[in-house]
């Protein structure tokens, strides 16, 4: 569509050029997206992490100042990895939660957002995951046709295409990028965001507030290391002892019994060795298991490697300097073989590291913590779940 101001594509190109001059962090990242007119995919503007698709009729109704803000809006979705962090969540509600998370950041940077954008002071400074949980708890339903209600529908994003595209992903609106558009991964956006930060700093236009906000927003809502540590510590037998008074109350002249914790018996870690688990995540998980081994000091930490069947088992004790993982396998994924192998000698608990892409097992009588990845699209069948993110500090 052509107007006195030029076609929609031309106006978006000018918006990106202005961002490069005025907001170089957003501008340089916007160049990572292929701009494509696609009214069949969106009524407004959208990104799947690789493209910025738009509806020309809708773009023509926006002012130049609004278009700058809208492009920055889509860029921030990508930089904070929202298309890659959807998992099994409802896509529309995840969009709304993510918008509540990023729109205040855009306002702080001086962008003028169109009317109807999702902004609520109660969500300021919260992660998209936390906001999503609150919206789900409160029974929030996203307005039909977009999160802008009966006002002009606001921009959206779609779930990033997976290497093996599925009908489910396509039904979410995540069409494949055209061959000329290289698919951007979550890692690509991490690197791009760091490079953009360097560029903006050199230009003297990288505000500390934006850098901190982006870093905080990309941090998972729950620290997986802390969750794992608490899960294990809850398993430790404890009793009260008068010979070891609670030091918190001694200064006040109160001598109360202190908690004495004993070491826990055999703890089992199961490792999903299917091809979908990379070495970088295995290294992170191994480091956390080393910390648990030395701080909690279970009598034995047993590591079970399993894809479609149990491939091997390793044992570690607190005297071992490190939990050095040696995964074997690489086939499909089944969880039940691990629990079958433990049936005759149950452990105190199991920590299962997996992307959850497998049939649900029968729930055992002991606690299970599932440590999964941001790429997981399924939910754990039972027990607790925490997300391990490679970009977590």
Buried (B, 14 or more C-beta within 10 A) or exposed (E): EEEEEEBBBEBBEBBBBBBBEBBBBBBBBBBBBBBBBBEEBBBBBBBBBBBBBBBBEBBBEBEEBBBBBBBBBBBBBBBBBBBBBBBEBBBBBBBBBBBBBBBBBBBEBEBEBBEBBBBEEEBBEBBBBBBBBBBBEEEEEBBEEBBBBEEBBBBBBBBBBBEEEEEEBBEBBBBBBEEEBEBBBBEBBBEBBEEBBEBBEEBEBBBEEBBEBBEEBBBBEBBBBEBBBEBBBEBBEEEEEEEEBBEEEEEEEEEEEBEEEEEBEBBBBBBBBBEBBEEEBBEBBBEBBBBBBBEBBBEBBBBBBBBBBBBBBBEBEBEBEEBEBEBEBEEBBBBBBBBBBBEEEBBBBBBBBBBBBBEEBEEBEBBBBBBBBBBBBBEBBEBBBBBBBBBBE
